[in-house]
């Protein structure tokens, strides 16, 4: 288990082994989530949703209108 200390300014250093595991580089954003039981989850945000643009292709020959996609019809 890795450990770090919080400074008076509220800063901490991510331990080197953790940085290596998530391939974090300077500028990597960290996303902090507090779970209902008090557990804190920290994720390295290494990709943007924009990186996924163009990954999925529409099936050929089958088109659906926007009004057909509405789940409340």
N, C-alpha and C positions, 0 to 999 in steps of 0.2 A: 504494500500500500504506500502511495506517495503522499507527501505532506508539504504544506507551505504555510507561511505566516502572513497574517493581514497587517499592513502597516497602519500608521496613524492616519494616513490619507485614504485609507480604504483600498489600497492596492495590494496585489499579491503576485508572485511569480509562478507561472505554471511549471511544474517540475520537468526537467529535461526528458525523462523517460516518457512522460505523458505527451509532451510536444512531439517527440519522435513517433509515438504510436499513432497519433492523428495527423501526422505530417504537417504540423502547424508551422507557419513561417511568420515573420514580422508582418503585421497587418491582418492576420487571421482574426475573424470576428468570433466571439464566444457567445452562445445563446444560453442563458441561465433560466431554469424552470424550477419552481418550488412546487412539490407535490403535496396533496392534502395531508399526508402523514408527516410532513416536514422534511422529507428527503429532497436534496437539491441535485438536479441533473444539469450538467454542463456539457454542451455539444459544440464542437468546432464547426462553424459554418464555412465549409470549404467550397461550396458550389452555390451558384445562384439559380433560381428557377429559370432564368433566361438561358442558362447553359443547356436546358432540356428542349429548347425550341427546335422543332423539326424532327424530333426523335420518333414520333408516332405518325404513321401514314394512315389516311382514311381508306377503308376497304373499297376496292374498285367496284363500280356499278351500284353501290348502295348509298343513297343520300337520304338524309333525314332533315326535314325542315325544323327551324327553331321552335315553332309552336308544338311540334311533335315531341320535343325534348322536355317540355314542361311537365314536371312530376305531379302537379296539382290539377291536372285536367280531369 
